Amino acid sequence: MSQQKPQTLDEDHEDRIKRHLSATRSIAQNMEFDDDLDFEMGLPDPGRRTMLKTGGAVALAGMLAGCSSSSDSEESPAPDEGTDEGETEETEEPDAERSETIQMESHQFQFNPQRIEVQPNTELTIEFTKSTFEEQPDFNLHSFALTDGEYDIGPIELPESNDDDVIESVTFVTEHTGTFQFECAIYCGDGHAQMNGQMFVVEEGEEIQEIDYTKMETLKDRHEVFMPEDELPQEPEHDLDLRDLMVVTERNNASVSMIDTVNDEFMARVDNVGKAIHVHDFHSSLPEQTREGAYVYTQSRQGEMFKIDLFGFNRVALADAGSDARDIAVSEESDWVIGGFYNPAHLVICDADTMEPIKRIPTETTDPDGNEVKSRICSLYDVPGQELFLAGLKEGGEVWLIDYSEGDTGEDSFPVVAKIRTGRILHDGFFTDDGRYFMIASQEDDQIDVIDCEEMEHAATVPMDNVPHPGPGALYPEGDLAFTTHAGAGSVGVWSTDTFEREKLIDTRGSGLFIQKHKESDYVWADVILTNSPDDAYVYLIDPESLEVDQEIDCSQWGSAAAIHPEFSRDGEKVYISSWQGDFQGIFVFDPNTGEKIGEIGDLLAPTGKFLGTRAEGH
């Protein structure tokens, strides 16, 4: 049964959160906001040359922010841009060889035109006119977002209008060639997923290349090997135990930084591995320190899966299997890598050695309300000891189990052996300490659904607060407890992993996204995010015995405007927090038991998620 959402936030605050969480390339078809924080808020790619001009009420800062209105956030410049507070950031304007203006209408549920064809180096102006709601008149707002590839435009709000007057406009130079997706980034009714289009930037007379990711032939053609294994360094070019290596997403730079967590030092940067990497997973043999296991696998929001060498920090191979994605997982013996995609809605299994795509599984199902949907994949894991992949189908409201025990045996390989019904609009989840139960957030129904991976069935439902967002989650095995933050409420939910009953909702400073616990730490650490206030610079420590917030740390005193994502060192003696906005962009190092700041790692580029090599031991 769906739980009533507590009124823990004022309406303006909650609306702002929903708009932040919906600012992604594809939005859930059957709810009014998505779960994913748009981390690309206000930090343009370093060195990028983009000109944006807007009319009406949409400000330049709001467009760069990827938010629905200019009031959603106050952003900081990238580290090398140094603009004064309150001053509009000026970007270098590329030369245009010509200009062109088109008019675009927004209807329920399509743009007209849905296809823009334009030459490179054109100063293109899009004027937005009619914005109508034919099928569901209780809606009154569309938006336009072109946030694909090198373009970062919008979302631009398009309020209801039934005449041909220009509501809004945007001007930019088409300096990047290729095919780029645009969409409505605000849920506008049941047919919202259809409301998108493509911009083709090609030289006059050139054939337009449209990519069909639903064909295995396309996936194989777009696969690329950069360095065969025999060309990689056979010995590490550093003296760090790979379990002490931390891979850090540099969100807007399409790069990862390698951090030495013994000396808390920057080691190297690997560029061109996909913008806004969402997840990293490691080869299961990494703890053995051999060539065989010295790899990390990544999944970017652009849909690219990379294999990266951890001896010499080289790009090894690429599987480009979609235009929008979130998650990746590696099989227990690291024979297979599976990627979960938003666009198209499918799972793609690759050979872990070469990253060659082997199998495509469309994720089409019937949602909890009886609608046929093509569902995005919101979470992916290897089930401990089961030779199964676990996939969470976001709109589908199902958890699928995929058997990889027989490997690549042809047409019938990698069968889906279970489809387990859950609540509506899934997000992420985590396993109990014994690996038997997977606990996944159903965000529209404000609950945690518990999946028994041995019996392959739904085991329990735990009511939570508004929009549970566990990220990697937190476990306290000594007390049989699990913890989640909430994206829509200032609270942390706690439940028993023995009875699967809720123990407590702990009041916190604000909504959060990430929470973690290490066995050697006395506290559960969590962040505050999406409050649109100085509180976003806070992290806090929860006593797992008293289930109370014991300490709060204001990271703004060291130059942070947004501090997120706790990650512990291998020995649990340090905890790392990313500062991805503000005067300081880097990582703070804290004592996990006292909360004392004991160091920092600077000069990073909008660092967000951090993944330590010890995660390989979870395979």
C-alpha positions as CSV (number, residue, x, y, z in Angstrom):
1,M,0.0,0.0,0.0
2,S,1.3,3.5,-0.9
3,Q,2.3,5.6,2.1
4,Q,1.1,9.2,2.6
5,K,4.0,11.6,2.1
6,P,4.7,13.6,5.2
7,Q,4.6,17.3,4.8
8,T,8.1,17.9,6.0
9,L,9.0,20.6,3.5
10,D,7.3,23.8,2.6
11,E,5.7,23.8,-0.9
12,D,8.3,26.1,-2.5
13,H,11.2,24.0,-1.2
14,E,9.6,20.7,-2.3
15,D,8.8,22.1,-5.7
16,R,12.3,23.2,-6.1
17,I,13.6,19.7,-5.2
18,K,11.3,18.1,-7.7
19,R,12.4,20.4,-10.4
20,H,16.1,19.7,-9.7
21,L,15.5,16.0,-9.7
22,S,13.6,16.1,-13.0
23,A,16.3,17.9,-14.9
24,T,17.7,14.9,-16.6
25,R,17.5,13.7,-20.2
26,S,14.6,11.4,-19.7
27,I,12.0,11.7,-17.0
28,A,9.8,9.0,-15.4
29,Q,6.6,8.6,-17.4
30,N,4.3,8.2,-14.5
31,M,5.4,10.6,-11.8
32,E,6.0,14.3,-11.6
33,F,9.7,14.2,-10.8
34,D,12.7,12.0,-11.2
35,D,15.1,10.8,-8.6
36,D,18.4,11.8,-10.0
37,L,20.2,15.0,-8.9
38,D,21.5,16.9,-11.8
39,F,25.1,17.4,-10.7
40,E,25.9,19.5,-13.8
41,M,24.7,22.6,-12.0
42,G,26.7,25.7,-12.9
43,L,30.1,24.3,-13.6
44,P,30.8,24.6,-17.4
45,D,33.3,22.3,-18.9
46,P,36.8,23.8,-18.4
47,G,37.9,25.5,-21.6
48,R,34.6,25.1,-23.3
49,R,33.6,27.9,-25.8
50,T,29.9,28.4,-25.7
51,M,27.7,31.5,-26.3
52,L,24.2,31.6,-24.9
53,K,21.7,34.4,-25.3
54,T,18.3,34.4,-23.8
55,G,15.2,36.6,-23.8
56,G,12.5,37.1,-21.2
57,A,13.0,35.8,-17.7
58,V,15.4,33.0,-18.3
59,A,18.9,34.0,-17.0
60,L,22.2,32.7,-18.3
61,A,23.1,31.3,-14.9
62,G,19.9,29.3,-14.8
63,M,20.5,27.8,-18.2
64,L,24.1,26.7,-17.3
65,A,22.7,25.3,-14.1
66,G,20.4,22.7,-15.8
67,C,17.6,23.9,-13.5
68,S,14.1,24.9,-14.3
69,S,14.4,28.5,-13.3
70,S,17.1,31.1,-12.6
71,S,16.2,31.2,-8.9
72,D,16.9,27.5,-8.3
73,S,20.6,27.9,-7.3
74,E,23.4,30.3,-7.0
75,E,26.4,28.7,-8.6
76,S,30.2,29.2,-8.4
77,P,32.5,29.5,-11.3
78,A,34.9,26.8,-12.3
79,P,38.3,27.0,-10.5
80,D,40.1,28.9,-13.2
81,E,37.3,31.4,-14.1
82,G,37.4,33.7,-11.0
83,T,34.3,35.8,-11.6
84,D,33.2,38.3,-9.0
85,E,30.3,37.5,-6.8
86,G,27.0,38.6,-8.5
87,E,28.8,39.2,-11.8
88,T,27.4,37.4,-14.9
89,E,30.0,35.0,-16.2
90,E,31.2,35.8,-19.7
91,T,32.2,33.0,-22.0
92,E,34.4,33.2,-25.1
93,E,32.1,33.6,-28.2
94,P,33.0,31.3,-31.1
95,D,32.9,32.7,-34.6
96,A,29.8,32.1,-36.6
97,E,29.7,31.9,-40.4
98,R,26.0,32.3,-40.8
99,S,22.8,32.8,-38.7
100,E,19.5,31.0,-38.7
101,T,16.2,31.3,-36.8
102,I,13.6,28.7,-36.3
103,Q,10.4,28.7,-34.4
104,M,9.4,25.8,-32.2
105,E,6.0,24.9,-30.6
106,S,5.5,22.6,-27.6
107,H,2.4,20.4,-27.5
108,Q,1.3,17.5,-25.4
109,F,3.3,15.4,-26.3
110,Q,5.7,16.6,-29.0
111,F,7.9,19.4,-30.2
112,N,7.2,20.9,-33.6
113,P,9.6,20.5,-35.3
114,Q,11.1,17.4,-33.7
115,R,14.1,17.6,-36.0
116,I,16.5,20.4,-36.4
117,E,19.1,20.3,-39.3
118,V,21.8,23.0,-39.2
119,Q,25.3,23.5,-40.5
120,P,28.3,23.9,-38.2
121,N,29.3,27.3,-37.0
122,T,25.8,28.7,-37.4
123,E,24.4,31.2,-34.9
124,L,21.2,29.4,-34.3
125,T,18.2,31.1,-32.6
126,I,15.3,29.0,-31.4
127,E,12.1,31.0,-30.8
128,F,9.6,29.2,-28.7
129,T,5.9,30.0,-29.4
130,K,2.8,27.9,-28.7
131,S,2.9,25.8,-25.6
132,T,-0.3,23.8,-25.3
133,F,-1.8,21.0,-23.2
134,E,-4.4,19.2,-25.4
135,E,-4.7,15.9,-23.5
136,Q,-4.3,16.8,-19.9
137,P,-5.3,20.5,-19.4
138,D,-4.4,20.5,-15.7
139,F,-0.8,20.8,-16.7
140,N,0.6,24.2,-17.7
141,L,4.4,24.0,-18.2
142,H,6.8,22.4,-20.7
143,S,10.5,23.0,-21.0
144,F,13.2,22.7,-23.6
145,A,16.6,21.1,-22.7
146,L,19.5,20.4,-25.0
147,T,22.1,18.9,-22.6
148,D,23.6,16.3,-24.9
149,G,27.3,16.0,-25.7
150,E,29.1,19.4,-25.8
151,Y,25.8,21.4,-25.6
152,D,24.4,22.4,-22.2
153,I,21.3,24.5,-22.9
154,G,18.3,24.8,-20.6
155,P,16.0,23.6,-19.3
156,I,14.1,26.7,-20.5
157,E,10.6,27.0,-19.0
158,L,7.7,27.2,-21.6
159,P,4.5,28.2,-19.8
160,E,1.1,27.5,-21.4
161,S,0.4,29.8,-24.4
162,N,-2.2,29.4,-27.1
163,D,-1.0,32.0,-29.6
164,D,2.0,32.5,-31.9
165,D,3.8,35.1,-29.8
166,V,7.4,34.3,-28.8
167,I,7.4,33.1,-25.2
168,E,11.2,32.7,-25.0
169,S,14.3,32.3,-27.1
170,V,17.8,31.0,-27.0
171,T,20.8,31.7,-29.3
172,F,24.0,29.7,-29.5
173,V,26.6,28.7,-32.1
174,T,26.6,25.2,-33.4
175,E,30.3,24.6,-33.0
176,H,30.0,20.9,-32.4
177,T,29.0,18.5,-35.1
178,G,27.0,15.3,-34.7
179,T,23.5,14.2,-33.5
180,F,22.2,15.7,-30.2
181,Q,19.1,15.0,-28.3
182,F,16.7,17.6,-26.9
183,E,13.7,17.0,-24.7
184,C,11.1,18.4,-22.3
185,A,12.7,18.2,-18.9
186,I,9.6,18.7,-16.8
187,Y,7.0,15.9,-16.5
188,C,4.1,17.0,-18.6
189,G,1.7,14.1,-18.5
190,D,1.5,10.4,-19.3
191,G,3.0,10.8,-22.8
192,H,6.0,12.8,-21.6
193,A,8.6,10.2,-22.7
194,Q,7.7,10.9,-26.3
195,M,8.4,14.6,-26.0
196,N,11.9,14.8,-27.5
197,G,13.7,15.5,-30.7
198,Q,17.1,15.6,-32.4
199,M,19.4,18.3,-33.6
200,F,21.7,17.3,-36.5
201,V,24.7,19.5,-37.0
202,V,26.3,18.5,-40.3
203,E,28.0,20.1,-43.3
204,E,25.8,21.0,-46.2
205,G,25.2,17.9,-48.4
206,E,26.5,15.5,-45.8
207,E,24.4,12.5,-44.9
208,I,22.9,12.6,-41.4
209,Q,24.1,9.7,-39.3
210,E,21.3,8.5,-36.9
211,I,22.4,6.0,-34.3
212,D,20.1,3.1,-33.6
213,Y,21.3,1.7,-30.3
214,T,18.7,-1.0,-30.4
215,K,20.7,-3.0,-33.0
216,M,23.5,-5.3,-31.9
217,E,25.3,-4.4,-35.1
218,T,25.4,-0.7,-34.0
219,L,26.7,-1.7,-30.6
220,K,29.5,-3.8,-32.0
221,D,30.4,-1.1,-34.5
222,R,30.7,1.5,-31.8
223,H,32.9,-0.7,-29.6
224,E,36.5,0.4,-29.5
225,V,39.7,-1.0,-28.1
226,F,42.3,1.6,-27.2
227,M,45.1,-0.5,-25.8
228,P,45.2,-4.3,-26.0
229,E,46.4,-6.0,-22.8
230,D,49.8,-6.8,-24.2
231,E,50.5,-3.1,-24.7
232,L,49.5,-2.2,-21.1
233,P,52.2,-1.9,-18.4
234,Q,52.6,-5.3,-16.9
235,E,53.8,-3.9,-13.6
236,P,52.3,-0.9,-11.7
237,E,53.8,2.5,-12.5
238,H,53.2,3.4,-8.8
239,D,53.8,1.7,-5.5
240,L,50.2,2.0,-4.1
241,D,48.1,-1.1,-3.1
242,L,45.2,-0.9,-5.5
243,R,42.8,-1.3,-2.6
244,D,44.0,2.1,-1.4
245,L,43.3,3.7,-4.7
246,M,40.3,6.0,-4.9
247,V,38.7,6.8,-8.3
248,V,37.0,10.1,-8.2
249,T,34.5,11.4,-10.7
250,E,35.2,14.9,-12.0
251,R,31.7,15.4,-13.1
252,N,31.8,18.1,-15.8
253,N,35.3,17.4,-17.2
254,A,34.6,13.9,-18.6
255,S,37.5,12.7,-16.4
256,V,38.4,10.7,-13.3
257,S,41.2,11.5,-10.8
258,M,43.2,8.8,-9.1
259,I,43.8,9.5,-5.5
260,D,46.4,7.9,-3.1
261,T,44.4,7.4,0.2
262,V,47.6,6.5,2.1
263,N,49.3,9.8,1.5
264,D,46.1,11.7,0.5
265,E,47.6,12.8,-2.8
266,F,46.5,13.3,-6.3
267,M,48.2,10.7,-8.6
268,A,46.8,11.1,-12.1
269,R,43.9,12.2,-14.2
270,V,42.3,10.1,-17.0
271,D,40.5,12.3,-19.5
272,N,37.8,11.5,-22.1
273,V,36.0,8.8,-20.2
274,G,32.5,10.3,-20.5
275,K,30.8,13.3,-18.9
276,A,29.1,12.9,-15.5
277,I,30.3,9.4,-14.6
278,H,27.7,7.9,-12.3
279,V,29.2,4.6,-11.1
280,H,32.6,2.8,-11.0
281,D,33.0,-0.9,-10.4
282,F,36.2,-2.9,-10.1
283,H,37.6,-6.2,-11.4
284,S,37.2,-8.9,-8.7
285,S,40.9,-9.8,-8.8
286,L,42.0,-6.3,-7.9
287,P,43.0,-7.3,-4.3
288,E,45.6,-9.7,-5.7
289,Q,47.6,-6.8,-7.3
290,T,48.1,-8.6,-10.6
291,R,47.7,-7.4,-14.1
292,E,44.5,-9.5,-14.4
293,G,42.7,-7.5,-11.8
294,A,44.1,-4.0,-12.3
295,Y,41.0,-2.4,-13.9
296,V,38.0,-0.2,-13.1
297,Y,34.9,0.0,-15.2
298,T,32.8,3.2,-15.5
299,Q,29.3,4.2,-16.7
300,S,28.7,7.8,-17.7
301,R,25.4,9.6,-18.0
302,Q,26.2,9.9,-21.7
303,G,25.9,6.1,-22.1
304,E,29.6,5.2,-22.5
305,M,31.1,2.3,-20.6
306,F,34.9,2.5,-20.2
307,K,37.5,0.0,-19.0
308,I,40.5,1.8,-17.4
309,D,43.9,0.4,-16.5
310,L,45.0,1.0,-12.9
311,F,48.7,0.2,-13.4
312,G,49.4,3.0,-15.9
313,F,46.0,4.9,-15.8
314,N,45.2,4.3,-19.5
315,R,41.9,4.0,-21.3
316,V,41.6,0.4,-22.4
317,A,38.3,-0.1,-24.2
318,L,34.9,1.5,-24.7
319,A,31.4,0.1,-25.2
320,D,29.1,2.9,-26.4
321,A,25.7,1.4,-26.1
322,G,23.2,4.2,-25.5
323,S,22.8,8.0,-25.2
324,D,21.8,8.1,-21.5
325,A,22.7,5.7,-18.7
326,R,23.3,5.3,-15.0
327,D,24.7,2.0,-13.7
328,I,27.2,-0.8,-14.3
329,A,28.1,-4.1,-12.6
330,V,30.8,-6.7,-13.0
331,S,30.2,-10.4,-12.6
332,E,31.6,-12.3,-9.6
333,E,34.6,-13.7,-11.6
334,S,34.8,-10.6,-13.8
335,D,34.0,-12.4,-17.0
336,W,31.1,-10.0,-17.8
337,V,30.2,-6.4,-17.5
338,I,26.6,-5.3,-17.6
339,G,25.4,-1.7,-18.3
340,G,21.9,-0.3,-17.5
341,F,20.5,2.4,-19.8
342,Y,17.9,5.1,-19.8
343,N,18.0,5.6,-23.6
344,P,17.3,3.2,-25.1
345,A,15.7,1.2,-22.3
346,H,17.8,-1.8,-22.3
347,L,20.6,-3.9,-20.6
348,V,23.8,-4.6,-22.4
349,I,26.2,-7.3,-21.4
350,C,29.9,-7.1,-22.5
351,D,32.9,-9.3,-22.4
352,A,34.9,-7.8,-19.5
353,D,38.3,-8.3,-21.2
354,T,37.5,-6.5,-24.4
355,M,34.3,-4.6,-23.6
356,E,32.7,-6.0,-26.8
357,P,28.9,-6.1,-26.5
358,I,27.6,-9.7,-26.3
359,K,23.9,-9.5,-25.5
360,R,21.2,-6.8,-25.5
361,I,18.1,-7.3,-23.3
362,P,15.2,-4.8,-23.9
363,T,13.6,-3.8,-20.6
364,E,10.0,-3.7,-21.5
365,T,7.4,-4.8,-19.0
366,T,4.0,-3.9,-17.4
367,D,4.2,-1.4,-14.5
368,P,2.4,-1.7,-11.2
369,D,-0.6,0.2,-12.7
370,G,-0.9,-2.1,-15.7
371,N,0.7,0.1,-18.3
372,E,3.1,-1.3,-20.9
373,V,6.4,0.6,-20.4
374,K,9.9,0.7,-21.7
375,S,11.6,1.1,-18.4
376,R,14.9,2.8,-17.6
377,I,17.5,0.9,-15.5
378,C,18.2,2.6,-12.2
379,S,20.3,0.1,-10.4
380,L,22.6,-2.8,-11.2
381,Y,24.5,-5.3,-9.0
382,D,26.1,-8.6,-9.0
383,V,24.2,-10.8,-6.4
384,P,26.8,-12.2,-4.0
385,G,27.5,-15.9,-4.6
386,Q,24.5,-16.4,-6.9
387,E,25.9,-15.9,-10.5
388,L,23.1,-13.5,-11.1
389,F,22.9,-9.9,-12.1
390,L,20.2,-7.8,-10.4
391,A,18.6,-5.0,-12.3
392,G,16.1,-2.4,-11.0
393,L,13.5,-1.3,-13.6
394,K,12.6,2.3,-12.7
395,E,9.2,2.8,-14.3
396,G,8.6,-1.0,-14.5
397,G,8.5,-1.3,-10.7
398,E,10.3,-4.6,-10.9
399,V,13.6,-6.2,-10.0
400,W,15.0,-8.6,-12.6
401,L,17.5,-11.3,-11.9
402,I,19.7,-12.3,-14.9
403,D,21.5,-15.7,-14.9
404,Y,25.1,-15.5,-16.2
405,S,26.2,-18.9,-15.0
406,E,26.3,-20.4,-18.5
407,G,28.0,-17.4,-20.1
408,D,27.7,-16.6,-23.8
409,T,25.9,-19.6,-25.2
410,G,24.1,-17.9,-28.1
411,E,20.6,-16.7,-28.5
412,D,19.4,-18.0,-25.2
413,S,22.3,-16.8,-23.1
414,F,21.9,-14.6,-20.0
415,P,18.2,-15.5,-19.4
416,V,16.0,-13.3,-17.1
417,V,15.1,-15.9,-14.5
418,A,12.9,-13.8,-12.2
419,K,10.8,-10.6,-12.4
420,I,9.9,-9.5,-8.9
421,R,7.2,-6.8,-8.4
422,T,8.0,-3.8,-6.2
423,G,6.6,-0.3,-5.6
424,R,6.6,2.6,-8.1
425,I,9.5,4.4,-9.5
426,L,12.6,2.6,-8.3
427,H,16.0,4.1,-7.5
428,D,19.1,2.5,-5.9
429,G,19.5,-0.1,-3.2
430,F,22.0,-2.2,-1.3
431,F,22.4,-5.7,0.2
432,T,22.1,-6.9,3.7
433,D,25.4,-7.9,5.3
434,D,25.0,-11.6,4.4
435,G,24.2,-10.7,0.8
436,R,20.8,-12.5,0.8
437,Y,18.4,-9.5,0.7
438,F,18.5,-6.5,-1.6
439,M,16.8,-3.4,-0.3
440,I,15.7,-1.0,-3.0
441,A,14.0,2.4,-2.8
442,S,10.5,2.9,-4.3
443,Q,10.5,6.6,-4.5
444,E,6.9,7.4,-5.5
445,D,5.5,5.1,-2.8
446,D,8.1,6.3,-0.2
447,Q,9.2,2.8,0.8
448,I,12.0,0.3,0.8
449,D,11.2,-2.9,-0.9
450,V,13.1,-6.0,0.3
451,I,14.0,-8.7,-2.3
452,D,15.0,-12.2,-1.2
453,C,17.6,-13.1,-3.8
454,E,17.8,-16.7,-2.7
455,E,14.1,-17.4,-2.9
456,M,13.7,-14.9,-5.8
457,E,10.7,-13.2,-4.3
458,H,9.5,-10.0,-2.6
459,A,10.1,-10.3,1.1
460,A,9.0,-7.1,2.8
461,T,8.0,-3.4,2.5
462,V,9.4,-0.8,4.9
463,P,7.6,2.6,4.9
464,M,10.0,5.5,4.7
465,D,9.9,9.3,4.5
466,N,9.6,11.5,1.3
467,V,11.7,10.1,-1.6
468,P,14.1,7.7,-0.1
469,H,17.6,8.0,-1.7
470,P,20.0,5.4,-0.2
471,G,22.8,5.7,-2.7
472,P,25.2,2.9,-1.5
473,G,23.3,2.8,1.8
474,A,24.7,2.2,5.3
475,L,24.6,-0.9,7.5
476,Y,25.3,-1.3,11.2
477,P,25.5,-5.1,11.5
478,E,26.0,-5.0,15.3
479,G,22.5,-3.6,15.6
480,D,21.0,-5.3,12.6
481,L,20.2,-1.8,11.2
482,A,20.1,-0.2,7.8
483,F,20.0,3.5,6.9
484,T,18.8,5.8,4.1
485,T,18.8,9.5,3.4
486,H,15.8,11.1,1.8
487,A,15.9,13.5,-1.2
488,G,12.5,15.0,-0.3
489,A,12.8,15.3,3.5
490,G,15.2,16.3,6.2
491,S,15.4,12.9,7.8
492,V,17.3,9.6,7.8
493,G,15.2,6.4,7.8
494,V,16.4,3.4,9.9
495,W,15.0,-0.1,9.7
496,S,15.8,-3.5,11.1
497,T,17.5,-6.0,8.8
498,D,16.2,-8.8,11.0
499,T,12.5,-7.9,11.1
500,F,12.4,-5.4,8.2
501,E,10.4,-3.0,10.3
502,R,11.1,0.7,10.5
503,E,12.9,1.6,13.7
504,K,13.0,5.4,13.4
505,L,13.0,8.6,11.3
506,I,16.0,10.7,12.5
507,D,15.5,14.4,12.0
508,T,18.4,16.0,10.1
509,R,19.4,19.4,8.9
510,G,18.0,18.8,5.4
511,S,17.4,16.4,2.6
512,G,20.4,14.2,1.6
513,L,21.7,11.8,-1.1
514,F,24.5,9.7,0.3
515,I,25.1,7.9,3.6
516,Q,27.8,5.4,4.6
517,K,29.2,3.5,7.6
518,H,32.5,1.7,8.0
519,K,33.0,-1.1,10.6
520,E,35.8,0.8,12.2
521,S,33.9,4.0,12.5
522,D,31.8,4.9,15.5
523,Y,29.4,6.9,13.3
524,V,27.2,6.8,10.2
525,W,28.1,9.7,8.0
526,A,25.7,11.5,5.6
527,D,25.4,14.7,3.6
528,V,22.9,17.5,3.1
529,I,22.0,18.5,-0.4
530,L,19.1,20.2,-2.4
531,T,18.2,22.6,0.4
532,N,19.1,25.7,-1.7
533,S,20.8,27.2,1.4
534,P,24.1,27.2,3.3
535,D,23.0,23.9,4.8
536,D,24.2,22.2,1.6
537,A,27.8,22.6,2.9
538,Y,27.0,20.4,5.9
539,V,27.8,16.8,6.6
540,Y,26.7,15.1,9.8
541,L,27.5,12.1,12.0
542,I,24.8,9.7,13.4
543,D,25.3,7.6,16.5
544,P,24.0,4.2,15.5
545,E,23.3,3.3,19.1
546,S,21.2,6.3,20.2
547,L,20.0,6.9,16.6
548,E,20.5,10.6,17.0
549,V,22.7,13.2,15.1
550,D,25.8,13.5,17.3
551,Q,27.7,16.1,15.3
552,E,27.3,18.5,12.4
553,I,30.2,19.8,10.3
554,D,29.9,23.0,8.3
555,C,32.3,22.7,5.4
556,S,31.7,26.3,4.3
557,Q,34.4,27.3,6.8
558,W,36.9,25.8,4.3
559,G,35.4,27.2,1.2
560,S,32.8,24.6,0.2
561,A,29.3,25.5,-1.0
562,A,28.2,21.9,-1.5
563,A,29.8,18.9,0.4
564,I,28.7,15.4,-0.6
565,H,29.3,11.6,-0.7
566,P,31.2,10.2,2.3
567,E,33.7,7.4,1.4
568,F,36.0,5.7,3.9
569,S,39.6,4.7,3.6
570,R,40.3,1.0,3.6
571,D,41.3,0.9,7.3
572,G,38.3,3.1,8.3
573,E,40.6,5.7,9.8
574,K,39.7,8.4,7.4
575,V,36.5,9.6,5.7
576,Y,36.5,11.6,2.5
577,I,33.9,14.3,1.5
578,S,33.7,15.9,-1.9
579,S,33.5,19.7,-2.2
580,W,32.2,20.1,-5.7
581,Q,31.0,23.7,-5.5
582,G,32.4,26.8,-3.9
583,D,35.9,28.4,-3.6
584,F,37.4,25.0,-2.8
585,Q,36.9,22.2,-5.2
586,G,38.5,19.1,-3.9
587,I,38.2,16.5,-1.1
588,F,38.2,17.0,2.6
589,V,39.7,14.4,4.8
590,F,38.1,13.8,8.3
591,D,38.7,11.7,11.3
592,P,35.6,9.4,11.2
593,N,35.3,9.2,15.0
594,T,35.9,12.8,16.0
595,G,34.8,14.7,13.0
596,E,38.1,16.7,13.0
597,K,39.3,17.8,9.6
598,I,42.8,16.2,9.2
599,G,43.6,17.1,5.6
600,E,42.4,18.0,2.1
601,I,43.2,17.2,-1.5
602,G,42.8,20.2,-3.8
603,D,42.8,21.2,-7.4
604,L,40.2,18.8,-8.6
605,L,37.5,19.5,-11.1
606,A,34.0,19.4,-9.6
607,P,34.7,16.1,-7.8
608,T,31.5,14.1,-6.8
609,G,31.4,10.3,-6.4
610,K,34.4,8.5,-5.0
611,F,35.0,4.8,-5.2
612,L,37.7,3.0,-3.3
613,G,39.4,-0.2,-4.6
614,T,38.2,-2.1,-1.6
615,R,34.8,-2.3,-3.3
616,A,36.3,-5.1,-5.4
617,E,36.2,-7.2,-2.3
618,G,32.4,-7.2,-2.4
619,H,32.4,-9.4,-5.5
